[in-house]
């Protein structure tokens, strides 16, 4: 399938039409210096530059059709993939763009004020031009959505963290994922058996610890400024330096932004600009600042390699990629020499000869006795975006041909409380506070959490869902039950007769002993009467459902309860154990998490008439 991939930056556009399997482009577009009146120019297929409109939207509207016109005969577009820099907490994988997604994307602008608006402009213009094609957004942050809490948390006051969504998001995820999987392919190993350190060293630089296929640490942070020394960005700093500069130099926020993002890194160190080729050349000629720039740059990468090996308890492969990683043997030498203590033995000759391309994307630079593989891998973000896009286009087509699907949400452990219990746990007259709405109309996750005290152990920070109900109910997974030391039945919501009780702890030592109410929620599908008619089911029917198409862990769930009400929204709810079984679960704090998963009704069976 041929996919148009669009990557809109703040002052440039890169786009290509490429085959999603081989990654080979059939036509390419580059536009640069957008926003500079009279200087903006574009090239198609590396040809002669020509002047183009300077404003990003008008430039795109002008250039995309010109580029598409030049596709060879017989090539048809199957879909359009868009690079998005920031997906926030919401997007942990590529997503088909519709009005609802667009609204969520716009809300993320404060997290990436420079990049996301340009990316969004690309989506808007391309959707106007090609409304009938499937548009897919692919996020730089998504691959790092698996970072464990300990790795993504900054030690700042909790109020500030919550107010501003402060956490490590990480970037370059599309590249890290792509080269890690290419490395695994090259080694003939399943990525789920490998611990890989990926070093993306280009104009922007970042590293990732990819443990058994998942990113568990990465060097960029809430913004792309943290971590390694980059072309013009400082990377890691003592935050005290910023305070010092503000006090002593009187620097404003914008001035500081400029210093850190544009005037630092290799450019600040070397004094000759940010291009590693020039810096290497000058260093060879004896320029002391350029030599120092190379040393500082490599030192940081080495330091992170040590750190990531420690975090993963070892490493099987170290990958170098992007402009510097793929091309600079001198930098690779500085980074990878004397790593024998890790089991990585560097081979000077193979390093000198290493060359990678689309056709030969991987070169080995370790010697034959090395336990750890040292690899140079050609990254190709456009190809990765095309692959993700084609996958979602194919999935949509399959869905269309097989009828309507049902969104799946994973419900983490939570409690429903009566107003009386709320007051007993949080104080007289206490009212639950809404944290965020849930997908079922009128339901919300509350700011409040409780501790479940079971016979064996406790579970803290269990989310309260609102509004208050006329029954107390604690919904946990089977794994939670084992942990707490309980044995509760699978029940439909509200059916709590003869279920185990539990102790709840609220604030300031307040406790409530529930006599009953702990259930393992019966997996169910909420739907409206219209939905029920479409699917040919009735309230309390029990059906069989297929979940996890596209995740690689397809599961067919039997005994799924249908719940029909005009108040509901079509959605299947499963718990974290079930979500994990179908590879759908994401970390959550007690609310429903919508997944990219879809379910398909397979069989209608019996009716449930007790509840
Ligand atoms: P990227 O952002 O991946 O295009 O990488 C850009 C960076 O790669 C710039 O710092 C370039 O100077 C650097 N680069 C490209 N080719 C070479 C090379 N042959 N030797 C050293 N650095 C290179």
Boltz pocket constraint, residues with backbone or C-beta under 6 A from the ligand:
constraints:
  - pocket:
      binder: B
      contacts: [[A, 201], [A, 202], [A, 203], [A, 204], [A, 231], [A, 274], [A, 275], [A, 276], [A, 277], [A, 278], [A, 280], [A, 322], [A, 323], [A, 324], [A, 327], [A, 328], [A, 329]]
      max_distance: 6.0
